[in-house]
Every structure is written in C-alpha cells, then in structure tokens.
C-alpha cells in the first residue's frame, strides 16, 4: 500500500507540475485519476530515451521533464555511454537525498558497516554513478577516500597506509591494481580487504574468480543508471543475482519488440519508474537493458522481493524495434 500511495503521489505531482509527462499522457488519451492498484500503471505509455533527448534538445539544459523550477535543482549529471547522445539529469536537494538513500541501502544489503573503510579506485567524471556510490557510503558513516587519477604504484602505497576493508571500482581496474603489487598472484594483494564492490562494467562474471583469488575478498555486483540512481545490488547469500530496491522502484520487464510483459524470470527489457525522484522522474522508462526479473524471491539473506537474476546487459540494435527511435 505504501508503494501505491507513493505512485499516486508521483503521478499526481507529474500531472500538476511536469509538462513533459502531462503532454505525453494527454496525447496518449490517459485520464488523470488515482490508481487503485499498482498494475494500473500499465495504462500509461512507455517512455523512451529518444523522447528525453529530443525534449532536452528542444529546451536545454534539462528539458521539460521537471516538476520544479531550474533554480531549485542542485546537481546535474550526464548519463554515461560514449556511443549514444548523452542525457543530462538533474536533482533537487530532496531527490538527491532519495538517490543517496538507495545507494546506502545497497551498501547495507551487501553487509557494509559504518566501520568499513572504502577506497574508490575509480574516476569521478560527469556521470552520476561514482558520486552516488561514494556519497551513499559516506551517508552510511564509512570512511571514504578515492584514488582516482592516481597512478597505480601510488595506489598500492595507499593500500598499505590506509588499509581499506572494501575496494570499489571497475573489475578491470581492480585486477590491474592487484597485479601491480609485489608478489602478485601468490598472496592476497592487500590483506585487510574483505570485499570488492564492482561497478561500471557489466558482464564481469568471467573475472569474478580471478578477482576473488587476487584479493582474497568477496565480490559484490551493483547496478544503477543515471536516470534512475542505484537500482539493485548483491547480498552476502549470492543467490545468482541482485536484489532490486522494490521500495524505490516499480520494475517491469517487457519484450523489447512487442512492448508486452514477459513471464516471470524470462529475459526482457527492464522498464523502471522512480517512486521518489518526483522532481525529475522516469515513469515507465525503457532502460535499454536486458534483465531477468524473478518476483517474490525469498532469499537466504532474509530479504524477499524482486531478484534481478544473472547479469545486466545492454540490448543490441537488432533487438530494438525501429519505432523506438521515434518519439
Ligand atoms: Zn539476498
């Protein structure tokens, strides 16, 4: 019921204050009303990335998908990805707080404690991912430091000096850091490290064993996107997938060619609605990511809810209908 209340609040706010969605829904013939069940969200049209890009191009910098004046926005980030037109994303103070709550929740889900020390072996550029992960750990109360743009030899010395218990970074970067140490491959690359949080590179499963051996530490996958924030993360039970933050999102999975929902556990395109990012939401947004959603999964860690089974991968051009390229 809480999620339904949040969804009605989100939709009501968008009807009143968000020109992008009001225009889109009116054109699709959707009537403004309170929903009586979550499933009724399916009456609303899907939102495509190309629509957001076109809207942002027509009225820079953020387009008309916002429910507050630009002066109230506090952060702008760019979606990652070098091959596609970037989407700029903005947050007001309250929606950034909501984003960080999700990030913190994923750390808690993985078993990260306030006493942990985190070394972020990653760059902090225009995309929001590294900032969200860093500030989420900070919010949890962890000691955080970053070795972005520091050469690998000096990063090794920092490992000795600061003794982090958790490393965060791309799998390839963490492998390179392990390989740069003395006696690489014969003992854990830094004895105090107990956990590796992997981000930024999907499909790292083939590297998981190598990473765990090189560091003598457990790997945790994490998934998010600029338009949504932190979406899903792995728990210590490692059920073969990531827990999706059901309290923050409504997740659907559709056949990318027909737009129809797929069966429980079947591969499909992830469609997300951000329940709390009310000032710049995504509502039934096609992420372009292929996932397998398992509903009501009861995990050995104690959490029940949607499991994102296996990895996430970007849909190929041959899996997307031509219609997707039009608003
Ligand atoms: Zn679990």
Boltz pocket constraint, residues with backbone or C-beta under 6 A from the ligand:
constraints:
  - pocket:
      binder: B
      contacts: [[A, 235], [A, 236], [A, 237], [A, 238], [A, 239], [A, 243], [A, 299], [A, 300], [A, 301], [A, 302], [A, 303]]
      max_distance: 6.0
